[in-house]
Amino acid sequence: MKIVKRVLVVGLCLLLSLVFAYNIYRFVCIRILKKDMATIAGYTALEVVSGSMEPTLHIGDMIIINTKEKTYKKGDIVTFYDKEGSFVTHRIISINEVEMVTKGDNNNKEDQPTNVENIVGKYVFKVSRGQKLLSALKSPLIAVLILINGIFLGIYVSIDKQGNLILDDEEKEYEEFRQYLNKKKKK
């Protein structure tokens, strides 16, 4: 049981530390460096905010795109900048070296031709209703609260009913040795 608690504590602390580190990284990229998105190894997460790609992508889904992908073909789902500079995720209807025509799966008509250089990345996969997770990762306050709760949870599962740290055999031997040395010094 003690090993299970330790594994859970280490795993939880690692997960919370990664969430906290990602949140700081995202904050620095977007707020300080004024980038449009924070990427990790060329991948980034975006939220679907319209129903133009239903039934493939629904409002509230979180999509992962590969920003390093540079080969696109008809049928690929891509995220690109529109004329206003906003992100749009639609399917490629036709493409050549210079421009592409896209269309939302749920739209009746094609989009205006767009320069291929406006492509931000290629759709990789989605997390259904992942917008809640994405929203939590966007908030520095939420990340700090998660980290603080994780620390308290780690402390809680690391102490016994009397409030003493749960020690493994080596730690117990070391603590007994320290107590022995302290008693010896007092004499």
N, C-alpha and C positions, 0 to 999 in steps of 0.2 A: 504493500500500500504506500509505503514511504517513497519508493522509487517512482510509482505512478504520479504522486504529488509533485515530486521534483521535475519529472518530465513535463507535466502540465505547466508548472510554474515557468520553467525555462522556455517552453514553446510559446506560452502566452506572452512572456516578456519579449521574446524575439519578434513575435508578430506585432506587438504594440510598438516596439522600437522601429520596425520597418515602416509601419503606418506613419509614425511621427516623423521619421526621416524623409519619407516621400512627401509628406505635407510641407515640410520646410523647403525641400527641393522645389516643389511646385510653386510655393509662395515666392521664392527667389526668382525662378524663371519668369513667372507671369507678372508679378508686381514690381520687382526691382529691375530685372533685365528687359522688361516690356516685350517678352515673346508672346506669341499667340497661344502656345501650349507647352507643356513640359513633356519631353520624351525620355524614355528609358530604353536604350539600345535600339532606338528608331521606332519604338511603339508608343502610342499614347491612347488614352481613353477619352471618348467624347460621349455626350448625351444626345439622344434622339429627341428633338423638340417639336417635330411635325409628323403628320400621318402620311406624308407623301410617298413613303417606301413600304407602306403596309400592303400585304400581310408579312413581308419579309422582316421589316423592322417596325417596331411599335413605339409610340410616344412613351418615354421613360426607360427605354432600353439603353444600356451602356454598350457602345461599340468600341472595339479595339482596331486601330488602323496602323498599318506599317508605313511610316513616312520615308523609309529608305527604298521602297519598291519603286522601280522606274520603268517597268514593262507593263503596259496596259493593253487590254484587248476588248473587243465587243463583248458585253455581258458582265464585265467586272463592275463591282460597286466601288466607287471612289468618293473621297471627300475632296472638295475643291473650294476655292474662293469664288463667290459670285461677284457681280459688278459693284456691289456695296461693300465688299470685303468680308462678308459673313461666310461661315462654313456651310456648305451644302453637301449632302451625301445622296447621290443618285447613281443609277445604273448607266453605263456607257451603251449608247445605241449604235454610234458609229465613231470611228477615230482614224486619224492619219497622223503624220509626223508633227503637224502644226496645231490642229484643233480637233475638238471632239464635240459630239452632241450627246447630251444625257437626258434621262427622263426618270422621274419618280415612278415606281411600280404602280402607285395608286393614282397617278396623274393621267389626264386625258390627252395632253399634248406634250411634245418634246420641249426641252429648254432651248434657249438661244445657243448657237455655237460658242464654245469657250476655248481659250488657248490652253493647250496641254500643259504649259508651264504653270497654270493656276492649280494644278492637282497638288494636294497636300499629302495624300496617302491613299493606300488601297485597303479596303475593308478586309479584316481577317476573321473575326467572330464577334458574337454579341453575348451579353449577359442580360437575360430577360429581367426587366424591372430593376436593373442595376443602377439606375439613377439615384436611388437612395444611398447606395454605397458611395457613389461618386460625389454626391452632395456632402456626405460626411467627411470624405477626404479633402474637400475644398475648404473646410472651415478649420482655421488654426485653433479656435477655442475647443472644438470637438476633439481634435487630436490631442490637445493638452489634457482634456478631461479623461480621455481614454487612457493616456499614459499614466496619469495620477491614479485612476482606478486600478489599472494593472499593477502598479507598485503596491498599492494597499492590498490587493488580492494576493500578490506574491508573498507579502509579509504575513498575511492571515493564514495561508496554507503552510507557512514555514515555521509556525510556532505551535506548541502543544497547548493543552487546556490551562496550564498554569502561566502561560505567557513566556515560556522559555523556548529558545530556538531549538528546533529539531536537528540533532547532530547525528552524523553517521559515526561508525565505530572509530575511525581515525581521528575525527574531530573530538570525540569523547575522550579518547586516550590523551590527546594533546591538552584538552581542558583540565583533566585530572592531573597531568604533569605540571601544568602552570599552578594549579592550586597547591600541589605538593611543594613546589619551589617557594611560593608565597608563605606557606606555613613555616618552612625551613628558615627563611629570612627573618621572620618575626621572633624566632627562638634565639 
